[in-house]
Amino acid sequence: MTSTRVLTRHLETPSRAVREIEVTVKLTKTGEITLGYILRGELDRLLIPPPRTPCRRDGLWQHTCFELFIGAKNDAEYYEFNFSPSGEWAAYEFRNYRDGGAIEDDGLDPRISVRAGARTLALSAAIRLDRLPSFQLDVSLSLGLSVVIEENGGQLSYWALKHPPGKPDFHDSDTFALEIQRPVDGVNAIAYTDKP
């Protein structure tokens, strides 16, 4: 079962090049989450990091970058993943709002693939949730899906499922707007709901 959502641009960060960003989320019974981001727009007006050897790298969010924030429902602890079109990635663990740092576990190594066309950039990433020690198999998850876009002049726009009041802030728990109920006790369905 999958869920597809369209991200919205933060009102204070205009973009003339991006028409739409869509994200498809799939959680398997084995605990792997896969994300499929599709950006539609004028790619020649965007600064898209070129392919590099996949590795962990900090600061990816300062340029065009696809992101996932994930935490257990009603819990302050959460994780952040950054996926660059270059193939580079980063993972962070937070005990509370912005209180944490990088995860040094190479076993997290997400599988990232990128396809670019004239007007479409597609990035997919897969993460094994069993590599995140704080999640039990039967916990409900809250996801924040977001993207940072850098245009040719260096201007950034911020896209997310939901934006809190004020400046863009993907760490705000209000942006973790997609809830996933994982299957338990023989129930095969995975439920996706939008947080009010």
C-alpha positions, -999 to +999 in steps of 0.1 A: +000+000+000+013+035-009+004+071-002+010+100-025+010+136-013+017+170-030+040+194-012+033+231-008+058+259-011+064+282+019+046+315+010+077+336+018+100+316-005+089+321-041+099+299-070+093+306-107+109+273-119+091+246-099+055+238-108+049+208-085+066+184-061+049+151-053+060+124-029+049+088-028+055+069+005+055+031+009+061+012+041+066-026+038+057-052+063+094-059+068+100-023+079+115-006+049+102+028+039+106+039+003+101+075-009+096+086-044+099+124-050+089+139-084+097+175-091+081+190-121+092+223-136+119+241-155+150+221-145+174+243-165+166+271-140+176+250-110+209+242-094+209+204-092+240+188-076+258+166-102+262+128-096+290+119-071+301+088-054+274+080-028+286+088+007+275+106+038+279+144+037+267+173+059+252+205+047+232+190+018+201+210+029+219+242+018+213+232-018+186+212-037+178+184-014+150+160-006+142+153+030+124+130+054+117+136+090+104+107+110+094+101+146+071+079+167+037+095+171+035+117+202+073+113+209+098+142+210+126+120+195+129+121+157+153+114+128+162+135+097+174+122+064+188+143+036+189+129+000+209+148-026+204+143-064+242+138-063+236+105-045+251+118-013+231+115+019+230+125+056+212+111+087+206+128+121+191+118+153+173+143+177+163+137+213+141+168+211+135+198+188+169+204+171+187+187+200+209+161+185+234+154+157+247+132+130+243+094+130+275+076+122+260+042+113+271+033+078+244+006+079+218+033+073+232+038+038+199+046+019+195+033-016+191+064-037+184+066-074+178+097-096+163+102-130+162+135-148+142+145-179+137+179-196+110+189-170+110+162-144+135+152-117+127+120-098+146+108-067+138+076-049+153+066-015+148+035+007+156+032+044+155+002+067+136+013+099+152-015+119+184+005+117+167+032+138+170+018+174+142+039+190+113+025+169+094-006+179+078-027+151+042-018+161+047+020+167+027+046+147+050+069+128+047+106+120+065+118+088+076+152+076+082+152+039+101+182+025+123+196-002+147+225-005+151+239-040+180+261-052+175+281-083+202+295-106+206+327-087+211+309-054+175+316-043+161+289-021+124+278-018+111+254+008+084+228+002+066+206+027+034+188+035+026+215+061+043+247+072+042+262+107+037+299+111+067+321+106+099+312+087+104+277+071+112+251+098+111+215+088+120+205+124+087+218+138+067+187+148+036+203+132+052+196+098+053+158+106+018+157+090+016+122+075+009+094+100+016+058+093+000+029+113+022-001+109+006-036+107+002-055+140-012-088+151-017-103+116-034-072+102-018-066+068-030-031+061-008+000+066-029+031+072-018+066+061-036+096+075-030+133+074-025+149+108-049+178+115 
